[in-house]
Amino acid sequence: MLSLFDQLVVPQLGALPEADQAAVKTAIAHARTAVAQHQIWLEKRLLPEAKGDFRLGATLYDAKLRFALDSPLSREEILARARAELVRTRAEMYDIARRVLQNRSDAPPLPPVPSAEEQQAAIAAALELAYEQRPPRDQVFDTARHAFEQAKSFVHAADFVTLYDDPLEIIPMPEFQRGVALAYCDPPGPLDRGQKTFYDISPIPQDWSEAQVTSFLREYNTRSIDNLTIHEAMPGHYLQLMHSNRYHSPLRAVLASGTFIEGWAVYTERLMVEQGFLEGDPLMHLIQLKWYLRSIGNAILDQAVHVDGMSRDEAMRLMTHDTFQEEREAAAKWVRAQLTSAQLPTYFVGVQEHLALRTEARAKWGRSFTLKRYHDTVLSFGSPPVRYVRDLALDLPIQ
């Protein structure tokens, strides 16, 4: 909170008349005192009395999940699908690993039908090739900016969705938002029009050790920053939400479906690889699948923590072993799992619904189907639940 005053308000004081400056400075002084008192209350009273369990339990979790997803899938069905996709995706990653490692003298065993240990070792070895290409600590922002321009140029050339010229700015994540996710898309509010979208990226903490920084940059290697930028910006959240803001209904804008929004962003990660982004680079495909494993792991982790009582050690193994996340990423996700509930499954459930919708549209529209027509149609209704888009979109005549 104090950083908001120091970084956003105080630098702008000079634009105000002197009398207004004095009033704002007085208000800031009062606010500083109130924040300090509130911090004392948090540390001295609330924290010692906080004896409850952060886990929701099955009854509350299932109720919240129904509201969060607005999907017919139950918790049990989500878990079964996620476990099946975990097995399938790891097998796909192993096939890519065999191709990129086959002529390397230091490659682990690569049999056609691997054991669990052989599969794990091969995927990890292939991922190491991607981890070698990572930005220096002080160039994460520049790498993200380059990734955005590269993705935008590719989407424009591929012409599989309509682009608008809504403004976007890549900025450091405000301090009060840090600690849960590395990056997020901050679009105009649901009732705003023509405002700027922000792609916020959290700086690497200054107090991190060299080992922690290395872990972080292995996770957010150059290709991962490409994938992150696809998800958060182009053609993920930024593009989808600029389409959504053109829909006329304020109610639908206010009650947007997180499952549609997050599912679209994960869908575009796969879409870009399907369309040949980075000239079909197999390591980019491998990184995209690793990010898909995150979505799968999110769906398993959330209910395992809040319903099944999964421990931190068990959660860390799921993330670092089963889905190949680095320690820094997994540690942050454990914090996120404690602070949130029923949001982490939106990625997996949403992308499954988007992929199923595309398959159904392709079958129903036949030779009239094109990706651009499909994407523009799906994005034209704002951000409602995917099943609602299905009822609207599949019966539309394609001109």
N, C-alpha and C positions, 0 to 999 in steps of 0.2 A: 504493500500500500504506500509506504513512504517513497518508494522508488517512482511511483506514479506522479507524486508531487514534484520530485526532483527532476525527473526526466521529461515529463509532459507538460507540467503547468508552469514551473518556475522559469524555464527558458522562454516562455511566451509572455511573461509579465510586461516586458518593455513595450508591447503593442497596445497596452491599456493606458488610459489617462491616469495621472498620479493618484487621484482619489480612489479610483477602482483598484489600482495596484495595492494601495494600503488596505482596502477591504479584503482583497484576496489573500494578502500576507497574513492578516489577522485570522482569517478562516483557516489557513494552512497551519498556523501556530496552534489553534484550538484542535485541529484534526491530529496533529502530531501528539499532543497530550492525550487525546482520546485513544489513539492507537497504542501508545505506551501503556496506558492503564488496562486496555483490553489484553495486551500481551501478558501483563502480570496476572490478570484473572485466568487466562488460559493455562499458564504454567503453574500457578500456585493453588488454584481451586479446581478448574475443570479436569486437568490431567490427573491429579491424584484420585479424583472421584470416578474416573472413566474405567469402570470395571466390566462393561459389556463386551460381547463377542461381535466382531465386525461381520461375521458370516450370517447371511440371511436365514438359512434353513430352507427346506424344500417348499413349505407352504408359501412363504413370502416371495421366494425366488420365482416359483412358477407363476404366481400372479403378476409379478413385475415383468417377467419374460414375455408374457402374452401381450402386455401393453407396449413393451419396447419393440417387439418384432412385428406385431400384427400379422402373424403367419400361422397357418394351420399346423405347423410342425411343433411337436411336443419336445420337452427337454430330452426324453429318451430317444426320440427319432433324430434329433440334432446330433446327439452323441454317437449313435450308430453310423450316421452318414459321415461324420467327421473322422471317426476311426477308419472307416473304409477308404476315405480320401487320403488319409495319412499314409496308408499302405500303398495305394495306387501312385501317389505323387512321389514317394521315395523310390519306387521302382522306376518311374520315369526319370528321376534325377540320376539314378544309377546308370541308365542307358546313356545319358549324356556324359556322365563321368567316364564311362568306358571309351567313348569316342575321343574325348580331349586328353585322356591319359595313355592311350594305347601305344604310342611311340616313345614314351618317356621311360628312361632307364630306372628312375626312382619310383615308378608307379607301384602301388600295392597289387596283390592278386586281383584279376578282373575276370572271373569265370562267368559264363553265360547265365548260370543259375547260382547266385552267391548265397552264402550263409548270412545271417544277420550281421555278424562281425565284419565280413568281407564287404557287404553293402555299406555299412557305416564308414569303414575306412576309405573306400573308394570315393564316396560322396564328399567326405571331409577333405580328401586330397585334392579333388577337383575344385572345391571351394577355395582352397588355399591359393590357387592360381588367380582367382578373382580378387582375393584379399591383398595380393601383392600390389595391386593398382589402387591406391587410396590417396586422398589429398593430404597435404600437410595440415597440421592442426589449424593454422591460420588461413587456410584457403577453402574451408568448407563452404562459405558463402559464395565465393567466386565459382566454385564447382557447381553449386546449385543454380546460379544464374545462367551458366553455360548450358546446364542440363535443360533448363526451361526453354531457352532459345532453340536448342537442338530438337527438343520434342515438338515445339510449336512448328518449326519448319517441316518436320516430318509429317505431322498431322495435316498441315496445309497442302503438302504435295500429294499425300495419299488420298485426301479428299473423301474420307469416310464419315465425316460429320461436319455440320455447318459451324464455322468460327465467327464470333463477333469480336468487336474491338474494345470490349470493356476493360478498363485499366486494372493492372495488377502491379503490386509492389512487393518485392522480397525484402523482409525486414527481420532484425533480431527479435526473438520472442520476448514479450514483456516479462520482466522478472517474476511477477506474481503468478504467471502461467507455467513456469518451468517446473520440472521434476516429475511429470507424468508421461509426456510424449516428447519426442525430438522435434516434431514439426506438426503444424496443422494449417488448414486453410480457413481464413477468417473473411467470409464474404459479407457483402452488404446485408443489413437486417432484412427480415422478411417484408417489411413495409417500405423499404428504401428503394429508390430507383436511381441508376446512373452513378452510384458511389463506387469507390475503389475497393478491390479485393486485396487482402494481404496474405501472402504466403510467409508464415512465421517460422523461423528456424531457431532452435535454442543453441546458444553458444556452448562450447565445451567448458565446463566449470574450471575456474582457475586453480582450485585446490585439488584437482584430480592428480593422482600419481601418473608417472609415465606408463605404467602397466595398464591403468584404467583408460588412459587416452588411446593406447594401442588397441585395446579391446573394442573401444567405441568405434575407431576408424576402420578396424577390420569389418565390423558389422556394417558401417556406413562407408564402404569402399566406393570407388567411382561409379560402378554399375548400380550399386544400391542407391546412391544419390539420384541416378537416372530414374530408377524405379520409384523412389520416394516422390520425385518431382512429377512423374506420370500420375501417381496416385493423388497427390495433393493439388496439382495444378493442371497439367495438360497431357491428356484430355480427361483428367479425373475431376476432382471437386470443382475447380475453378470453371472449367468448361460446362459441366453439368448444371452448376448453380447459376451461371449466366443465362442458360436456357430456361431454367426454372423461374428466374426472376421476370421472365417475359410472359409467364402465364398470368391470367387476369385475376385469379381468385386470391384475395388476401387470406382467407381462411385456410386454404390449402398451403399457402406459404408459411403461415404460423404453425400449422400442424404437419410439418414435413416429416416424412418417414426416414428415420436414420438408417433403416435396413436398405431402402432404395438408394440412399446417398452413398453409404459405405460400400454397398454391393456394386454400384456402378464404378467406384474408384478401383476396387479390386479387379473387376471385369476388364477395365481398360489396361491394367498391367498385362494381362494375358493377351488382350487385343493387339497391343503394340508389338508384342513378340510375334503373334500370328501374322501381322502385316509386314514383318521383316525389319523392324527397328534395329539400328546398328548393324545393318546388312546381315541379319541372321546370325549374329555372334552367339555361339553356343554357351559361352560363359554368361552372357546376358540372360539367356533362357534359363540357365541354372539358377542365377540370382532371382529371377522372377518366380521360379518355382519355390525357392527358399522363402520368399516373401509370402507366397501362397500357403506354405507350411505354417507361417505365423498366423494366418487367418484360421486355419484348421486348429492350431494349438490354442488360439484365443477361445474358440468355441468349447474346447475340452476343458481348458483351464478354469473358465469362469464358473461353470457349474460344479466342477470338481472341488473348487475352493469353497464356494458358498453353500453347497449342499452336502458334499461328501467329506468335507473336512480335510482336504489335501493340505499337507504341510509345505513349508517353504522348500525343504530339501527335495520333496517329490515334485514340486512345481518347477524347481530349477532343473531337475533332470529332464522333465518333459520338454522344457524349452531349449536347454543347451545340448541335449543328446538327441531327442527324437526330432526336433525341428531346427537344430543346428544354429541356434542363436548364441551370440557371444554373451559373456558374463554380464557386461554392463547393460545390454539390452534386456536380458532376462531379469536382472535385479530391478530395473525400472518397471518392468511389466508386473513383477510381484507386488510392488507398491501400488500400481494401478489396479490390480485385482482386489486389493484390500480397500481401496478408496471408491471403487465403482462396482456396479453389478448390472448384469443384463445388457450392457453395451458391447462388450467384447464379442458376443456371438453375432452381432449385426453384419460383420464383414463376411463371415462364412455363409450364413443364411442368405444374405443379400446376393452374393455372387452366384450361389446355386440357382436362385430365382431368376437372375438376369440371363444366365446361360440357358436355362430351360426355356425362357421366353423367346430367346433368339432362335433356338432350335425349332420351336413350335411355329414361329413366324416364317422361318425359311420353308418349312414344310407346307404351310397353308398358302403362302404367297407364290410359291413356285418360282417361275422365271421372272416374275415381277420383283422378286426380292433383290435388293442391293443393300450393302451395309449403310450407306449414307441415308437412304430412305428409311431404313429400319431405325437407325440411331436418332435421326431427327424426329421421327414419329414418337419413339419411346420418351424422348426428352421434352416433348411438346406439352405435356400435361402437368408440369411442375414436378414435385417430388412426393407423389402419393405412394402407398404400398404397391409393390410390383404386381400383385394379383389384380389390383384395380386397373393398372395400366394394361394388363392382359385383356381384361374385359372391354376396354376402350379401343385398344390399338389393333387387335388382330382382325376385327371386322371392318376396318377402314379400307375403302378402295384405294389402291396404289395407282397414282396417275403416271 
